[in-house]
Amino acid sequence: MTRIVTVPLGDRSYPIYIGAGVLRSGRLAEHIAGSQVAIVTNTVVAPLWLKTLNTVLADSNAKVDVFELPDGEAEKNLSNYEAILDFLIAHKHNRSTTVIALGGGVVGDMAGFAAATYQRGVRFVQIPTTLLAQVDSSVGGKTAVNHPQGKNLIGAFYQPEAVFADTELLATLPAREWRAGIAEVIKYGIIQDCNFFNWLIEHNQALLEMSSDAIIHAVGRSCEIKAEVVAQDEREGGIRAILNYGHTFAHAIEALTGYNTYLHGEAVAIGMVMAADLSWRQGLLTLNDSARIKQAIGTFGLPVVPPALESEAMLNAMGMDKKVLDGRLRLILARSIGDAFVTDAVDQQLLQATLSAGKRLCDD
């Protein structure tokens, strides 16, 4: 079964193909215009899925070059971005080339940013190989690299031609990576769909056991929600920021722990619990809903307690987040499960209480 979700952006609209085996469906050739293809992947994914992709691309008769990145969030940097550009230049790729990202969020962001800037922009296709990338980073056109002072500080909005969310590619994911992806799925329920949040709780075991039907529904509904939001606010001037629920806390945690302690989804899991706590402290979210969010995240084996970081360091790191506008920190809070919003009306004492509460739990 193939499910197709469209990201409706006028003449830049594109499909997300979701299902088992969609990579081999024959549709990829429709999204390759020229005679050159550059695959960007990494050293973990390449041995698993590069042969499959090369077999699919054989029908396109395009010349295929492959660039492999080292694995890990720490590799999402300007040096590797420059290395991709050097590779494209060395292999004489022109403006009609197609860059294909085969990997998780790091590969997709790096390849997308390179595609956005190489010869002022070339065709780009996403083939995400992690759950987190299938439901989040591959959709919506955000491309970027990290800077030592903050995550994704350097990048561009650049939409792909298509996304192939082949659920068969998830079969090789380590359990920890799989759970990290579920954090982003839970986020969609919290921000916009209480029924989906409840469905995730009810189908907890099926998702942990990687049931094909459960995966397709979870990926499909997540992509639908993201497509709806992106269509309203492509460049995150307003409502799109709700997609970052928990992320301002998470990005600070990642930066302060050197991007090598938590997977992105694990940091997001902690950040969502902190956002729920602050929402409760500000009188928006009931204590029961805050507890339900924390419990749901925990039942998927995700972390719910922040690391023992000084609140001042967290505030400084949060101040570098891209959601800071005119010097004011904007956070995504929740009025209820299924209803999130963006606000800069954050009580600093209550924010300090949320940050301090996390540290106290760690100290205890």
N, C-alpha and C positions, 0 to 999 in steps of 0.2 A: 504494500500500500504506500503510495506516494502522496504526501500532503504538500500543497504549494501555498505559501503565504507571500503576498506581494507587499513590498514596501512602497507605498504610493507617493512618489515624488515627481509627478508630471512626466516629462520626457526623460527623467533619470530614474524612473521606477525600475525595480528589479525583483526577480523571484528568489525566494528561499525554498529550495527543494528539500523536503524532510522525509526520511524513510530509510528502510534497509535496502542498500544496493543502489541508491540514486546516483552514485558516482559512475556506475557502469550502465546507466540508463540510456546513454547516447546523447544526452542534452548538453554535455560540456562543450562539444564541438560548436554548438550554436553561439557560444559566447567567446570564441576565439576568432578574431577578425583577420589578423596578419599571418605571416609565415614564421614568426618567432615566438617562443614561449620561454619564460624564465621561471623556474620553480624555486621558491624559497622555502626551505624546510629546516629541520634540525637533526642532530645526530642521533636522537632517540626515535623520532618518527620515521626517518628515511629508511631504516632497515625493515620497518613494519609495512609501510604503505607506498613507498616510492615506486616499486615495481608495478603495483596495481595502477597507479596514476600514469606511468609511462605506457602501459598497455592500452589504457583508455585513449591517451593522446596519439597513439600510433595512427589512428584513423584520421587525424587532422592534417597529417603530412607536414606539420610544423617542425622546425628545428628546435630541439629542446635542450636548454642548459639548466644545470642544477647548482644552486648555492646552498650549502649547509651551514647553519649557525650552530654554535654550542648550545646546549640546553640550559634553561633557567632564566628567571626574572632578571638576574644580575647582568645578563647578556643584552638586555634591551637598552642599549646605549648608543651614543653618537658614533663611537668608533665602529661598531658593527653596521650601523646605518650607512656610514661612509664606505665600508667594505662592500656592501650590496651594490652601491652606486658604481664603485670601481669595477666590480664584476660585470655589471651591465655594459659599461663602457668598453671594457677589455674584450667582451664577446660581441661587440658591435650591434647591440640592440638598438633599434630605431623607434620612431614614435608610434609605429603600428604593432609593437610587441604587446604581449599579454603577460603580466606578472601573476603567477598563481601562488597563493599562500597555502601550504600544506602543513598544518600544525596547530598548535594551541594559540592562546591569546598573544603571546610574545611574538611568535612568527607572523601572525596576522597583522599585528600593529606595525611591526618592522617592515614587512613587505608592502603593506598599504601606504605607509609614509614614503617609502622609496618610490612606489608607483605614482604617488601624488606629486612628487617633485622631480622625477626623472623626465627630462625634456618637457617640462611643464605639465606632465600628467600623461600616463599611459593606462591602457585597459588593465583591469584588476579583477581577479576571481578569488573568492574565499572558499577553501575546503577545510573547515575546522575539524580537528581530530580529538578535541576534548569537549566534555559536556558544557563546561563554562564558556568556551568559545562558541559553541553552537547556539547557546541561548542568549549570549550577551555580546562579546567583543567582535564577533564576525558580522554583526548586524548593526547598521546605523551610521557607518562611515567614519567613526573615530579612529584615527591612526596617530601613533606617537611613539616617542622614546622617553625614557626616564632621565632625570638629572639628579645628581647627588642631593640636591635640595628639595626634590619632590618628584612624585610619580606623574608621568605623562605631561610634563611641562612643555615639551617641544613636540609639535605635531601639526596635523591638518585634518579638516573634515573632508573626506574623500570617499564617495560611495563606490562599492564594488559593482561589477556587471551582474553578478549572481553569487549566491551562497549555496553550497552543496552540503547540507547537514545530514551526512550519511551515518545513520545510527550504527551500521556495522563497524565503523571505524572506532567506536567507543569500546569495542570488546577487549581491546588490549590495554585499556586504562588501568593503572594501579588503583586499588580501592580508595586510597587517600585522595587521589586526583578526582575520582568519581564523586566522592562526598563533597569535595570543594566546589564542584560544579553545581551540586544541588543547592548550595547556599544562594547562588544567583537565581535559581528557579523559585525558591521560597520568597525571595525579594519581590518577585512579580505579584505573588499573592498578597503580600503585605501592602504594596503600594496601590493596587488597583482591582484586585479580584478576591474577595473573601471566600467565594465558593471554591476557587482554585486552591487557595490556602487550605481549606478544609479537605479538599480532594487529596492534596499532598499528604496530609496527616493520615487519612484513611488508606492511602496506597503506599504508606511508608515502606512496608516489607517488599512489595513488588518493585519499587524503585531501587531499594538496596540490593535486590537480587537481579537487577537489570532486566526486568521483563520488557520485551520488545514493545508491546502495546502501551505499557505505562510510559516508556521512554518517549515514544512518538507523540503521545498526548502531552507530556510535560514539555517537550521541546516545542511542539506546535503552538501550545497556548502561550508559552513564554515569548515566542517570536511574534505572535499576533499582538500581544500587549506592547512589545517594544516597537513594532511597526506602526501601531496606532499613535504612539507618543512621538516617534521620530517624524511622522508625517505632519504633526502639528507644530513641531519646533525642531527643525533639522539641526540648527547650530547652537542649541542649548541656551537660548536667550530667556527662556521661561520654564514652561512645564517639563521640558525634557530632563531637567535637573532631578526630577523625582526618581529617575532611573538610577541615581546615585545614592539611594537610601542606604545609610550605613557606611558609605564609601569615604566620606571625609575623615571619620574616625579610622577606617581601615587603611587609607593611604598614609596617615600619620604613623600608625603602628608599623606598616611595612617600611617606611623610610627610617624610622628610629631603630628598627631591628635589622637594617642593612639588606632588606629584600631577600634574606636567606633563612629566616626562621619560620615564616608562615607562607603557605601557598596563598595566592590572592583570594581565593574563595574562603579560606579559613579566616583571613583578616576581615573579610566582609561579614562573615558570620558573627564575629565578635563585635564589629562595628554596628550591625543591625540590633544586637542586644543593647548596646550603649545608646543607640538612637531611640529605642523603645523606652529605655530607662529615663532618658531626658524628656521624652514626650509625656511620660507619666508625671515626672516632677513638675512639668510646666502646666499640668492640669488638663492635658489634651486626651491622653490615652488612659483608659482605666487600668488599674493595677492588674486586673484579671487578664486583659488583653496583652499587657506587657509580659506577664508570666507565660501566657500561651505562646507568644513569639519565642521566648527563650527556650521553653520546653520543646517546641517543634524543632528548633534548630539543633538542640541537644540530642533529640531522638535519632537524628541522622548521623550521629557520631562526630558532630562538628564542635569546635571549641566555643565556649560561651563566656569565658572569663578572660579579661584582657591581661596582657603581660604587666609586670610591675614597672611601669614607666612613670616618671615624674609628670604631674599634671602640667607644669609650666612647659616642659619639653613637648608634650602633646599639643598644647595650645599654639606653640611656635610652629610646629610642623603643620597643624591644621590651618594656620595663617598663610601657608604657602599653597594651599589647595586652590584649584582653578575656580571654585565656587565662591571665593572671596571677591566681592564686588565693591569698588570704591572704598576699600579698607574695611568693609563690614563682612563678617563671616556669615555665610548663608548655610543653613543646615536643612536637611529633609527630615521632617518630623511626621508623626502619624496621629490623626484624630481617632482612628479606629483601624482595625485590620481591613484593608481594602481601600483606605482613604489616606493618602500621603500628600504632603504639600511642601513647598519651599518657603522658607522664612528667614529673615535676618533679625527678627524680634526674639532673640535668644537671651534669656536671663543669664548673665555671666556667673552669678553665684550658683545657680542651679546647674549650669554646665560644669563648673568646678566640682560640684557635688557628685555629678555623674563620673567625672574623671577620677576623683578621689575615691569613690565607692569601689571602682574597679581595682585600684591599687590596694585598698584595704583588704579586699578579698584575696589578692595575691599574697599580701604580707601575712595574713592569717594562715 
